[in-house]
Structure formats: structure tokens, C-alpha cells
Amino acid sequence: MSHWRKKTLDIGCFVGSRTVRDHTKRLVFEQHEAERQALRYVIRNTSLPARARAEAQLQLQQMSNYTRPTQIRNRCTIGGHTRGVFRDFKMSRFNFRMQAMAGVLPGVKRASW
């Protein structure tokens, strides 16, 4: 699958092999998203002939794994971590805490009650 990978990355986080792979998966998914949605619509449309629906299902199965949305992981934009990532900020728990304590994140402050 090396033919999918880009040689340079335009992301600002830690660049490791898994980060490169995830970035590539995002790009490939974005390119093929419309085609996947069209095939899924044909498969679910019961008014079409069964042969056309079966052909669409085969085409969908033969597409690369990188075109599936389930292949994409949430990653921290700073460190590249995959676990404990806040969706709103796209940061891991640790990096979120460090940025919040430094006062870099607008509207975020320590809780006190």
C-alpha cells in the first residue's frame, strides 16, 4: 500500500509512521467519499434490479480499506496520540491540560467550585 502515501506532510503534529498512515487514510477517504456514498445508495435502493445492486455491492467491497471511514482515528494535533483525545480541541488530555494551564486555549479555565 505504499503507493497511497505522500512523501511530505502538511500537518503540524509529531510525524511518525502511524501518523503518516492516518493522514494518508484521511486523504484517500476524502477523495472516495462521494463514490462510496453513491454505491451505498444504489445498494439500499430496493426499486433497482437485484443485479445492479449486487454489482454495486461488489464494487464497494473491492474498494481499498483506506476509503472506509472506520479506518480513521482521532489523533492529537500536537503529539499524535490516539487515546484520550478531546474532539472539540483535537488534543490529547495531557496536551489539553498543558495548553489550558498556559492560558493558550480561549474560554478554558480551571474549574473551581
Residue pairs with C-beta under 8 A, 6 or more apart in sequence:
1 64
1 66
4 24
4 28
4 64
4 66
5 20
5 21
5 24
6 20
6 23
6 24
6 27
9 15
9 19
9 20
9 23
11 19
11 23
11 77
12 77
12 78
13 19
13 75
13 76
13 77
13 78
13 79
13 80
14 78
14 79
14 80
15 80
16 80
18 80
18 82
19 75
19 80
22 72
22 73
22 75
24 66
25 66
25 71
25 72
26 72
28 64
28 66
28 67
29 66
29 67
29 68
29 69
29 71
29 72
32 63
32 64
32 67
33 67
33 69
35 63
35 67
36 60
36 63
36 67
36 68
39 56
39 57
39 59
39 60
40 60
42 48
42 52
42 53
42 56
43 53
43 56
43 57
43 60
45 53
65 71
73 82
74 82
74 85
74 87
74 90
75 81
75 82
75 85
75 90
76 82
76 85
76 90
76 91
76 92
76 95
77 90
77 91
78 91
78 92
78 95
78 99
79 92
79 94
79 95
81 92
81 94
81 95
83 92
84 92
84 93
84 94
85 91
85 92
85 93
86 92
86 93
86 96
89 96
89 105
91 99
96 105
99 105
100 108
100 109
100 110
101 110
